[in-house]
Amino acid sequence: MITSVCIEEAHPSMSQCGAHELGHHQSIVMWMLDYLQVFIRECDHRLPEFIKPSSSTPPHLQTLRLCLDQNGGLGHVPIILYYPKRDANFNVNEKLINQLKDSLSETLTLFYPLAGRVKDDGLSIDCNDEGILFSTTRVNCDMAELLTAQPPNLLSLPRLLPVYVILDPRDKAVQVAIQLNIFACGGFVISGCFMRVMLWYI
């Protein structure tokens, strides 16, 4: 089961904000802080860490020009992938988590722009291998409670996403943030927030 939603840009450049935009930005930040406090109470959430490419990007590939109109902003497009537990002997342990992080690192060597940062002009990517964000949470409920709820509890979906990524300043925002959510039943969810301008290059 795949659920895809869209989060609009919530971090306009402070130098470009008027009074109205600044007030809106502060409201977003306050809402996110309240949300994160609730999230931390309900889940065992580890602080995100950076996953970098397993090999350095060659110098001649360290700048990627963007050919898209950037007027639409630099918001992130989330995706949620559900994996119910089907094997009684399968468990998401530290070894599996480390394997996932190693796989991400190797994949970033091939898709190196994802580990870079948008430059100040918004017209190119600095493929500087700074990495993507990865975090793990342990959710204190069974996946079935979320998937079979009637009516669907749509307010729970953002809690499965690495929404903290939208709080980063525009020129420092990561291209990709990945979150592994491990449910009490043994099922898990892998979610991600992908910067909109990079989806054309994946």
N, C-alpha and C positions, 0 to 999 in steps of 0.2 A: 504494500500500500504506500503510495507516494502522495504527500500533500505539499503543494507549492503555493506560497503566498508572496506578496511583494511589500517590502518596507521602503518607504520613500526616504530620501536623504534627511537626516536629522542633525547634521553637523555642518552648516554653512560656515564659510570662512568668516571669522570674527571681524576682519577688516572690511568686509563687504556687507555686514548686517546693519540695517537701520534699527531704530528703537523698537519697532514692532517685531522684527525678526529676532532681535536679541532677547526680548521678553518671551517669545515662543521657544527659543532655544533653551532658556533657563527652565521653562516649564517642562520641557522634554526631559532635561537632566534630572529635575526633582522627581518626576514620575518614575524614571528609570531607577533612581536610588531607592525609592519606596518599594518598587517591584523587586529589586535585588535583595532587599531585607527579607521580604516574604519568601523569596526563592531559597535563600540560605537556610531559613528555618525549616523548610519542607524537604530539602535535598542535601545530601553530602556532596558539596561542590568543591572541586579542587581549583586552585588558581590556574588560569591559562598559562601555557608555556609556548615558546616559539619553536616551530619545527622548520629547519633550514634544509636546502638541497644537499644531497649527499656529496655532490661534486660542485665546485665553483663554476659560475657562468663565465665563459671566455670573454675577454675584454671587448671583442668586436660585436658581441651580442648584448651588451649591457644597456643599450637604449632601444626601446621599442616605441616607434611613432604610432599614435592612435589616429585612425582615419574616420572616427565617428564624431558626430555633433555632440558636444559635451553639455549643451544647454539643459539636458534632462537631469543633470546632477550626477553625483557619484554614489548614489544609494546602493544598498546591498539587496540581492534577491535571495531569499532563503529557500531551502529545500529540506524536507524531512523524510527519512527512509526508515521504515519499521521492519524489525526482524524478530518475530515471535520465537520463543524457544520451542524447538521441535525434537531435540535430542536430549533425553534426560541426563546424559553424561557430559553435556556441553556446558561450560561455565566461562564467563568472561573474567579472566584473572589477569594478574599483572603481566604474565608472559604474553598473552594475547594483545593486551594494550600496547606493550612495547613493540610487538610485531606490526601492529597497525601504524605506530609512529614511524617505524623504520620504512614501511611501505610508502607512507606519505613523503618521507625524505627522498626516497629513490624516485618517486613520481615527479617531485618538484625539479629534479635534474632535467627531465624531459619537458616539463611545462614551467620553465624557469620564470616567465613573467609574473606568474601567480605569487612568487615569493618576493617580488619587488614592491615599489611604492610609486604612486602617481606623483609626478613632478609638480612644482608649484604652478606651472603654466597650464596644467590640466590637459596637455596635448601629447604627453609621452609618459612611458613607464621607465623608471630607473630600476633595471634588473640587478639589484644590489645584493640579492640573496639574504635579505633580512628575515625572510621566513613568513609562514602563516601561523595563526594562533590555533592551539589545540587545547581542549579542556575535557575533563571527565566529571560526570555527576552520577551519583547513585540515588535513584528515585525510590521513595518509601511507599510504593504501591505496586500492584500488578498492572501489566500493560493492558489486560482485558478491561480494567476499570476505565481506562482512557478510551479504548477503541469501541466499547459497547455502550458507553453512556448515552442515555436518551433523555432529553435532547443532547446532541454532541456538545461537549464542554470545550468550545473553541478558545476560551480564555486560557486553557492549559497549554495550548500549542506553543505560545511564545516561550514558555518555561523550558521547552526542549531545544531552544535555539540559542546560539552564542550571540545574544542581542547586545552584549557589551561592546561589540565591534563598532556599533554606530555612534558611540560616544567619542571615538578618537578624532583628533583634528583632521581636517581634510587632507593635508599633505603628508600625514603620517598613518592614515588608515590602511590597514592590511587589505590585500586583495581577497583573501579567503580566511574564514574562521570555521573550524570544525569542532563539533561537540559530540562526545560519546555519552549517551544516557543509558545507564544500566538499571533495569527494573528489578524489583524484589523477586519476581517470578523467574528471572533468568533471561528474559527477552531483553533486547536492547534497541535503541534508536541511534542512528548516525544522522546528525543534522549539520547543515553548513550554511553560511552566509557568503555569497559570492558577489564581489563588486560588479555592478551592472555592465560597466564598460569592458570587462574582461570576458564576459560570456560569449562574445563573438569570436574569441580566440581559442576557446576550449574545444 
